[in-house]
Amino acid sequence: MEVLTLTIGLYLALIYKGQWSTAETSNQINTNNFKASQRPWIGPIVKPGESPLKMGDVGYPSTWVINFKNFGNSPALQVRCTLD
């Protein structure tokens, strides 16, 4: 009787360990998905028929005007833009 109880106990411990591992993996996946869905997503706004390049007169510089919008659910803080 004691051996049967020990065997059942070990079997249940293995099942619970597997369930715990699956729950941890699921929790990690949900955490990563939540972070990705809540982060700010910055992208350029392109208006139809409007060019971002403004050509200057002869001897004057041309300019680029690019507007950005936050498409994410959280505010975009400390945004930096660079051109290479």
PECOR-V608743 format. One record per run of one state. SS is the DSSP state (alpha for helix, beta for strand, coil for the rest). FROM is the first residue (numbers start at 1). TO is the last residue. If there is no record, write none. Layout:
ss	from	to
SS	FROM	TO
SS	FROM	TO
//
This chain:
ss	from	to
coil	1	1
alpha	2	38
coil	39	41
beta	42	45
coil	46	52
beta	53	54
coil	55	62
beta	63	64
coil	65	66
beta	67	70
coil	71	84
//
